[in-house]
Amino acid sequence: MPSPPVTPARTERAGHGASADHVPADHVPAHVNDNIATLGEVAAEEMDRVGAHQRGIEAVTSALARPITIYLLLAAGAGWVIYNVIAPAHGWPQVDHPPAFPLLEGVVTFFAACVTVCVLIVQRRVRRDAERRAKLEFHVNLLSEQKATKIIALLEELRRDLPNVRNRHDAVAEAMQEEVDPKAVHSLLAERP
């Protein structure tokens, strides 16, 4: 008799040290593990197509897209302002001149422009990858629909051929045997708000 499925609560009570949402890999069906592995391979292939410049920009963008970045920027800006305000009182040379701080403004503007361009570059690649995945999903969905249609047709044919099964008319099964025209569905969806 197979053992009952391991739930996160059972795993913790059993002392396996797993987190509340962790399920051991050996409790996941093989086909799910295969699908996860395939997704990993596709992601790795997508990353292999990415050039060194793109990877560098994505690394910079990823490093900047953290909460610490805003804290560092605020601290640097505050330090800059405080230093330049108190510098004359201590006889230190001023780097920038209050109250406008034109040098600070220029540095912040340049930084903002660079970050904006990096984000746009990353978004462009992400959008392109999403479009590629959407096409793949559409293709897989079409194949699944075709397979389901064929299975329904075969089951209906089998039902008609079996002598001990009463032959009856099933309008739903008959309708589901017809292949869906993706162009017609697309046109219908485009017409609706």
N, C-alpha and C positions, 0 to 999 in steps of 0.2 A: 504494500500500500504506500503510495507516495506521501512524503511528508507535507504538512500544510505549508503554504507560502509564508515566507518570512516577512513580517511587517516591520517597519522601522521601530515600533515600540518593542516588539519581541527581540529584535537585534540588540537594543540597548539593555533590556532586562537580562538577556543571556550573557551580557558582559563582553560583547564583541568590540565595544568602544566605538561603534559607528555613530554618526550624527543622526539626528532625528529624521532626515530625509534621504539617508543613504540605504540603498538596497544592494546587497552583494551581487557582483557580476554573474556568479554562477546561478542566480535565481532569475536571470533574464533569459528569455528564449533565444536560441541560437540565431534565428532569422533577424531578431532585433539587433543582436551584436553585429551580425553581418551588415545590416543597414547602417549602423553607426560607423563601422569600419569604412564602408563605402563613402559615407559623408566625409569622413576624415581624409580619405584619399582624394576626393574631389577638391576639398579645401586646400590640400597640399599641392595639387596640380595647379590650382588657381594662383597660389603664392609663388609657384615656380615660374609662372608667366610674368610675374611682376618684376620690373627691372630694379637695379640697385638704387637709382635715384628715387624711384617711387617708394621703395622700402625705407630709405633714409628719411624721406619726408613723413611717412607714416609713423616712423619711430619718434620723430620730433613732435608730431602732432599728438601722439599717444602720451608722450612725456608731459606735454603742456596741458593735456586734458585731465588734470588732477586737481583736487581742491588745494593742494599745497601751492600751486602756481598763483592763485589769487592772493593767498596770504603773503607770499614772497613779493609779489608786485605791490601790494599795499604797504608792506614794510619798507620796501626800497623807495617807493614814492614818498612815504612819510619821512623816512630818514633823509632823503634828498632835500625836502622842504625844510625840515628842522635844521639840518646842517647849514643850509644857505641863509636861513633867518638868523641863526645865532653866530655865524662865522664872523661878521664884522665886530661884534661885541668882544670876541676873544682874540681878535687880530689874525684870524685865519683867512686865507684867500677864498673869495666866493667863486664857486663854479658856475652858478646860475644866478640870475637877478630876480628877487621877488618884486612885485607880487605876481607877475605873469609867468615866470619860469619858462622862458621860450625854449631852452635846451631840453628841459624835461618834457615839454610838450612835443618837441620834435622826436625825441627818443620813443615816447609812448606811441606816437602816430606811426613811426616806422615799425615798431614791434607789432602794432595792431594790423598794419598792412601785411606783414610777413605771416602772421597767424591766419589772417583771412585767406591768403593765397594757399597756405598749407591745407586749411580745412576744405577749400574748394577742390584742390587736387585730390584729396582723399575721398570726398563726396563723389567726385566724377568716377573714380574707380569702383566705389561701392555701388553706385547706380548702374554702372556697366555690368558688374557681377550680378546684381539683382535682376537685371533684364535677362541675362543669360540663364539664371536659375528659373525665372518665370517661364522662359521658352521651354526649358527642360521639363518643368512641372506640367506645362500645357501638353507637351508631347507624351509624357507618362500618363496623364489623365486621358488623353485620346486613346492610347493603347489599352488602358484599363477599361474604358468604355467599350472598345471594340471586343476585348476579351469577354467582358460581361455579356455583351450582346450575343456573342458566339455560344457562350455557355447556356444562356437561356434558350437559344435556338436548338441546341443539342438536347437539352432536357425536355423541351417540348416534343422533339422528334422521338426521343426515347419513350416519353409518355404515350405517344400515339402508337408506337410499335409494340409496346408491352401488351400482351393479350389479357392479363389479369388486372390492368388499370383501365378504369372507365374513361372512354374518350369523351371529352367535353370541351366546349369552347371557352377559352380564357382570354378575354379582350386585353387585359393588362399585360399578360405574358406575350401576347401577339404584338402589342404596341412596343414592348421592350425589345423585341427581336429586331426592330428597325434601327439601323445605324443613325446616329445623330449627325447632322451636317454642322460642323463647327462654324462655318461661315454664316449659316442661317441663324444660329444661336447668337453669334456676335452681332449681327445686324439687329436682331430683336432686342438685345441688351442695350445697344446704342440708341435705339428709338425711345427707350424708357428713361424717365428722369432719375 
